[in-house]
Amino acid sequence: MAGKKRPLVVITRKLPDPVETRMRELFDARLNVEDRPMTQPELVAAVKEADVLVPTITDHIDAALIAQAGENLKLIANFGNGVDKIDVAAAAKKGITVTNTPNVLTEDTADMTMALMLAVPRRLAEGANVLTGEKKWAGWSPTWMLGRRIWGKRLGIVGMGRIGTAVARRAKAFGLSIHYHNRHRVLPAVEDELEATYWESLDQMLARMDIISVNCPSTPATFHLLSARRLALMQPTAYIVNTARGDIIDEESLIKLIQDGKIAGAGLDVYEHEPALNSKLLKLAHKGKVVLLPHMGSATLEGRIDMGEKVIINIRAFFDGHRPPDRVLPLRT
């Protein structure tokens, strides 16, 4: 972009310092120093003025907002892999390209999934709270704080993409039997490596697993994919872990089933109405039935810097007249 006017890039949230420094070196970057979600009027002002908008998961870039975009806005370079909060079709109709940051958070999210898979059956949060609570720990006892082992159990993965496959590799090393449901069967070599069993029927898989891991993207087709009916198929000794998106699970139905002892527990990093949290989940957490995390699945410094670098590459490619490597097409959302 040497010799050209630097594009005005509006970044909706604070990013890691190395990313922001590089943004300012390359572009006319407008940063969000306060790191608070932009209000709707602020987003409207941003799309009217910017050449590039860099939103995050906290921003709703819907058709109404895109309709108010100025003529200069040609690129929405999402800081994140999921584009469920961006109306990609509306952007395409207005001649605005959308990009994302795929393939950089796979390992971090898989790590957190595995952590929750261990935390819930082994009662890690409860155990940690014993030592930091008001009561003094009385010491070890043979029958106290008994959890359930995960070795030898059946893991059912809903969504065998990059993250689901990474979870499967970790889980296999922990001695779990790998099962999965996906829109398409994975390559035979991957199935052989993981000794994975494919289930065409999600219902049949849910009824037979000890642990369910949700790793599919949020799309209109996956909204409440784990509905009240499907959740009721799970065994009363089974656990469910979700590090994907909250609206894939019917959260209210999940809560009711756990309350009634029809599902053993859950490890959740995402929520249907986040950042709002259902108060019933908090009560279940106090009872040790669920482990709740504040959307930390991809929260590593390395991962966030990698995401920022992808955003920068997409912006530079676009303004150098090339197709951005991570362009998102409407039919793929």
GUKOLMI-313723 format. One record per residue (C-alpha): residue in three letters; x, y, z. Coordinates in steps of 0.001 Angstrom, whole numbers, plus 500000, padded with zeros to 6 digits. Example, Ala and Ser with C-alpha at 12.3 -4.5 7.8 and 13.67 -1.06 7.14 Angstrom:
<pts>
ALA512300495500507800;SER513670498940507140;
</pts>
This chain:
<pts>
MET500000500000500000;ALA503031502241499599;GLY502143505677498262;LYS498417505127498763;LYS496176506820501247;ARG496008504644504316;PRO492530503160504889;LEU490590504234507952;VAL490205501097510061;VAL487772501263512980;ILE488381498552515597;THR485410497992517884;ARG487247496524520904;LYS490713496733522442;LEU493098494181520915;PRO496471492966522246;ASP499120495689522194;PRO501280494060519468;VAL498238493914517172;GLU497207497507517816;THR500778498710517313;ARG500973496986513935;MET497540498328512969;ARG498692501888513648;GLU501878501352511651;LEU499987500144508588;PHE496607501894508665;ASP494802504955509912;ALA493615502897512876;ARG490952504123515261;LEU491260502112518481;ASN488803501444521286;VAL491028502328524224;GLU488208501984526776;ASP487505498392525649;ARG483758498579526038;PRO481244497358523454;MET480258500100521034;THR476731501431521322;GLN474446501206518310;PRO474886504922517472;GLU478662504471517665;LEU478523501488515307;VAL476379503490512890;ALA478909506338512964;ALA481727503847512403;VAL480220502188509320;LYS479363505572507819;GLU482952506777508053;ALA485274503768507956;ASP486950502069505029;VAL487289498920507149;LEU485343497801510196;VAL487004495285512538;PRO484198493920514736;THR484231491172517359;ILE481700488727518765;THR480161491460520920;ASP479007493436517862;HIS475785492792515943;ILE476479493728512336;ASP472982493146511000;ALA471305494171507751;ALA469921497379509272;LEU473390498516510297;ILE474953497519506968;ALA472255499490505125;GLN473572502646506800;ALA477175502062505743;GLY478894504806503829;GLU480327504422500342;ASN483853504043501742;LEU483116500875503720;LYS484356498037501558;LEU485594495482504087;ILE484359493990507357;ALA487397492171508746;ASN485989490164511629;PHE488267489563514618;GLY487110485989515143;ASN486207482844513277;GLY482435482850513764;VAL480439485280511627;ASP477024484469513074;LYS476708488083514278;ILE477359489473510756;ASP474755489469507982;VAL477155488316505289;ALA474459488259502598;ALA473452491869503308;ALA477100492902503165;ALA477589491147499818;LYS474546492894498340;LYS476064496241499309;GLY479421495312497810;ILE481159494833501163;THR483599491961501578;VAL483584490003504850;THR486600488115506220;ASN487230486121509380;THR490153484499511216;PRO489880480715510853;ASN492296478001511971;VAL494097479954514697;LEU492004479036517746;THR491576475319517146;GLU494120474093519676;ASP493217476646522363;THR489507475813522164;ALA490220472086522140;ASP492375472513525261;MET489538474274527071;THR487042471643525944;MET489251468958527406;ALA489660470956530609;LEU485870471144531054;MET485557467473530167;LEU487784466741533156;ALA486462469462535450;VAL482833468384535541;PRO483036464617536251;ARG486068465034538563;ARG484441467940540463;LEU487469470215540111;ALA485638473483540776;GLU483996472051543881;GLY487329470807545166;ALA489026474149544593;ASN486215475928546430;VAL486702473726549486;LEU490141475200550086;THR489124478811549433;GLY485779478713551251;GLU484933479727554776;LYS485006476234556256;LYS488312474578557113;TRP489198471470555116;ALA488913468427557375;GLY491364466358555320;TRP491226463370553018;SER488503460751553275;PRO487990457560551197;THR484401458418550291;TRP484545462208550077;MET484305464246546818;LEU483943461167544662;GLY483610461970540976;ARG483533459838537862;ARG486525458701535814;ILE486584459590532131;TRP488987456847531024;GLY487081454185529125;LYS484001456344528636;ARG482269457097525326;LEU482666460632523983;GLY480164461881521408;ILE481385464890519417;VAL478744467054517738;GLY480592468691514842;MET483771466985513662;GLY485479469967512080;ARG488929471214513005;ILE488088471809516662;GLY486074468614517015;THR488943466625515527;ALA491449468319517845;VAL489216467461520814;ALA489049463856519627;ARG492834463572519493;ARG493142464826523078;ALA490289462664524319;LYS491724459529522718;ALA494957460122524637;PHE492855460179527830;GLY491427456782526987;LEU487983457794525754;SER486206455996522947;ILE485574458478520123;HIS482181458817518456;TYR480943461675516305;HIS478029463135514377;ASN478731465493511487;ARG477053466720508323;HIS479593464672506397;ARG481718461717507377;VAL485387462598507879;LEU488141461039505799;PRO488816457330506437;ALA492393458154507463;VAL491094460437510237;GLU488600457831511418;ASP491360455229511488;GLU493749457499513395;LEU491141458291516041;GLU489409454895515960;ALA486278457009515647;THR482739455743515087;TYR480465457798512840;TRP476796458176513759;GLU474516459350510971;SER471734459745513550;LEU472430462385516197;ASP469537461041518267;GLN471009457557518433;MET474443458877519370;LEU473119461108522154;ALA471329458173523768;ARG474491456101524036;MET477259458489525085;ASP478783459219528502;ILE480016462697527502;ILE478779464987524728;SER481050467724523359;VAL479445470475521253;ASN481888471723518609;CYS479736472744515636;PRO479307476327514372;SER476294478472515139;THR474079478741512058;PRO470318478877511518;ALA470466475114511004;THR472162474479514357;PHE469996476789516489;HIS468762474555519357;LEU470217471561517556;LEU470302470044521021;SER466623470649521660;ALA464566469609524675;ARG463632466397522874;ARG467212465535521999;LEU468623466438525406;ALA466051464120526987;LEU467627461253525061;MET470839461524527065;GLN471575459111529894;PRO471160460370533488;THR474870459654534075;ALA475991461662531033;TYR477695465063530922;ILE477623467748528248;VAL480368470251527397;ASN479852473303525181;THR482687475538523961;ALA481036476390520621;ARG478032478740520843;GLY475334478965523488;ASP472325478924521174;ILE473152475442519868;ILE471695474099523129;ASP468208474785524420;GLU469625476195527654;GLU466377476269529627;SER465709472605528836;LEU469273471652529773;ILE468869473372533138;LYS465593471558533829;LEU467067468157532980;ILE470059468725535254;GLN467798469960538054;ASP465694466803537720;GLY468739464512537722;LYS468152463385534145;ILE471557464680533010;ALA474506464430535404;GLY476025467851534706;ALA477532470281532237;GLY480655472291531527;LEU479777475531529745;ASP481952478270528316;VAL479198479843526203;TYR475584480786526897;GLU472420481313524929;HIS471963484962525934;GLU475489485978526908;PRO476712488101528516;ALA473458487626530455;LEU473676484454532532;ASN470670482427533620;SER470426482622537422;LYS469407478958537489;LEU472827478040536098;LEU474487479874538973;LYS472419477868541454;LEU473456474647539741;ALA477086475776539878;HIS476804476332543640;LYS475482472771543914;GLY478402471418541892;LYS476242470312538982;VAL477825472586536381;VAL481155474303535777;LEU480747477752534236;LEU483443479758532451;PRO483126483283530977;HIS483732482510527272;MET487433481737527770;GLY487819478964525208;SER490110480887522880;ALA491539483269525466;THR495286482900525037;LEU497632485740524214;GLU499130483721521387;GLY495715483011519916;ARG494573486628520046;ILE497781487840518400;ASP497381485201515677;MET493825486446515108;GLY495046490038514827;GLU497696489043512310;LYS495045487351510173;VAL492905490501510273;ILE495902492565509137;ILE496735490150506315;ASN493130490282505079;ILE493068494086505128;ARG496420494413503359;ALA495481491867500700;PHE492184493619500016;PHE493699497093499618;ASP496556495728497538;GLY493937494558495063;HIS494041490861495950;ARG491347488501497171;PRO491643488279500973;PRO492675484746502002;ASP489876484442504564;ARG486933485849502623;VAL483560484589503824;LEU480940483927501151;PRO477191484107501896;LEU476525480519500854;ARG479142479256503307;THR477657480888506406;
</pts>
